[in-house]
Amino acid sequence: MQNFNIVLIGFMGTGKSAVARYLEQEYGMESAEMDQIIAEREGKSIPEIFSEYGEEYFRSLETRLLREFKGRKQIVISCGGGVPMRAENAAELKKIGKSVLLTASPETVYRRVRNSHDRPVLSGRGSVEGIAELMEERREKYKAAADYVIDTENKTIPEVCRELMEKVSGIGELSDV
């Protein structure tokens, strides 16, 4: 059993939720889906929160939730794609656990999220080009917040999880960051 937390960061559609569920099932870690927790607490969907209160309000909810994970162990946290964009959140990620950036190409992300209607940051950017642009805007902050990077392109969830556990357990190579 791992005596640390794993914090999954990255753009939407890179596999954070699926990886968190798999780690929960296969490694007995508790999983926490930040967007789901926030939506449940607010009694509204993420698009409704964005629409009614704005992005800044939502980002503040993320920061508060991140702080609640401090001191916990053996939890895998799936962060919303915008969590590392705030400097204070990036600092909180480092306090919580080992931060793993999951990546995929804009084409793969588009294929995975194109039919989703609960991604407000894609408003007006729901194309491969729009996704590539937003990914590029976030790239440096994602890398700065990450302890490890795993490309999920053309890999199964078990393959991604095996690579992740090797890296965070110190069995695999050092960080790709």
C-alpha positions in Angstrom: 0.0 0.0 0.0 1.3 3.4 -0.9 1.8 5.9 1.9 1.4 8.9 -0.3 -1.2 10.7 -2.4 -1.2 10.9 -6.2 -2.5 14.1 -7.7 -3.5 13.9 -11.4 -3.3 17.0 -13.4 -3.6 17.8 -17.1 -5.9 19.0 -19.8 -9.5 17.6 -20.0 -9.7 14.3 -21.9 -6.2 13.1 -21.0 -7.6 10.3 -18.8 -7.4 11.7 -15.2 -10.8 10.3 -14.1 -10.3 6.9 -15.7 -6.8 6.6 -14.2 -8.1 7.6 -10.7 -10.9 5.0 -10.9 -8.4 2.3 -12.0 -6.0 3.2 -9.2 -8.8 3.0 -6.7 -9.9 -0.4 -7.9 -6.4 -2.0 -8.4 -4.4 -0.4 -5.6 -7.1 0.2 -3.0 -6.5 3.9 -3.0 -9.4 6.3 -2.2 -10.2 8.5 -5.2 -11.5 12.0 -5.3 -12.9 13.7 -8.4 -12.6 17.4 -7.7 -15.2 18.6 -10.2 -17.7 16.1 -9.0 -17.1 17.1 -5.3 -17.5 20.7 -6.1 -20.7 20.1 -8.2 -22.2 18.1 -5.4 -21.4 20.6 -2.7 -22.7 23.5 -4.8 -25.8 21.6 -6.0 -25.0 22.7 -9.5 -23.2 21.5 -12.6 -19.8 22.9 -13.4 -21.3 24.9 -16.4 -24.0 26.3 -14.1 -21.4 27.4 -11.6 -19.4 29.1 -14.3 -22.5 30.7 -15.7 -24.0 31.9 -12.4 -20.8 32.9 -10.5 -18.0 33.0 -13.0 -14.7 31.2 -13.4 -12.9 33.0 -10.5 -15.5 31.8 -8.0 -15.1 28.2 -9.3 -11.3 28.5 -9.1 -11.6 29.6 -5.5 -13.7 26.5 -4.7 -11.0 24.4 -6.2 -8.4 26.1 -4.0 -10.4 25.5 -0.9 -11.0 21.8 -1.8 -7.3 21.3 -2.5 -6.5 22.5 1.0 -8.8 19.9 2.5 -6.7 17.1 1.1 -3.6 18.1 3.1 -2.7 15.5 5.7 -4.6 12.7 4.0 -2.9 9.6 2.7 -3.5 7.0 0.1 -5.8 9.1 -2.0 -5.7 9.7 -5.7 -7.1 13.1 -6.6 -8.3 13.9 -10.1 -8.0 17.7 -10.6 -10.0 19.7 -13.0 -7.9 20.9 -16.0 -7.6 24.5 -14.7 -6.4 23.7 -11.2 -2.6 24.3 -11.9 -3.3 27.6 -13.5 -3.4 29.4 -10.2 0.0 29.7 -8.5 -1.4 29.0 -5.1 -3.0 25.8 -6.4 0.3 24.7 -7.9 1.9 25.2 -4.4 -0.9 23.3 -2.7 -0.4 20.3 -5.2 3.2 19.9 -4.0 2.0 19.8 -0.4 -0.6 17.2 -1.0 1.3 14.5 -2.9 3.1 13.4 -6.0 1.8 15.4 -8.9 1.4 13.5 -12.2 0.7 15.4 -15.5 -1.2 13.3 -18.0 -0.9 14.4 -21.6 -2.4 13.6 -25.0 -2.4 15.2 -28.4 -5.1 17.9 -29.2 -6.6 15.4 -31.7 -7.0 12.7 -29.1 -8.4 15.2 -26.6 -10.9 16.4 -29.2 -12.0 12.9 -30.0 -12.5 12.2 -26.3 -14.4 15.3 -25.3 -16.2 16.4 -28.5 -19.6 15.2 -27.4 -19.3 16.5 -23.8 -21.5 19.5 -22.9 -20.1 20.0 -19.4 -16.8 21.7 -20.3 -17.3 25.5 -20.0 -13.7 26.4 -20.9 -14.2 24.9 -24.3 -16.9 27.4 -25.1 -15.9 28.7 -28.5 -12.9 26.4 -28.6 -14.5 23.1 -29.4 -12.2 22.2 -32.3 -8.7 20.6 -32.5 -7.3 24.1 -33.2 -9.1 25.6 -30.2 -8.0 22.8 -27.9 -4.4 23.0 -29.2 -4.4 26.7 -28.4 -5.7 26.3 -24.9 -3.3 23.4 -24.2 -0.4 25.6 -25.3 -1.5 28.4 -23.0 -1.5 26.0 -20.1 1.6 23.9 -21.0 4.2 25.8 -18.9 2.0 25.9 -15.7 1.2 22.2 -16.1 4.8 21.3 -16.4 5.8 23.5 -13.4 3.2 21.9 -11.2 4.2 18.3 -12.2 6.6 15.9 -10.5 6.1 13.4 -13.3 4.7 13.4 -16.9 3.0 10.5 -18.6 1.8 10.6 -22.2 -1.5 8.7 -22.4 -1.5 8.6 -26.2 -2.2 5.1 -27.6 -2.0 3.5 -24.1 -4.6 1.6 -22.2 -5.6 2.8 -18.7 -3.8 -0.2 -17.1 -0.6 0.7 -19.1 -0.8 4.3 -17.9 -1.4 3.2 -14.3 1.5 0.7 -14.4 3.8 3.5 -15.7 2.5 5.9 -13.1 3.0 3.6 -10.2 6.5 2.7 -11.3 7.4 6.4 -11.5 5.9 7.6 -8.2 7.2 4.5 -6.3 10.7 5.2 -7.5 10.9 2.0 -9.6 10.9 3.8 -13.0 13.0 6.5 -14.4 13.2 10.0 -12.8 10.7 12.7 -13.8 10.3 13.6 -17.4 9.6 17.2 -16.5 
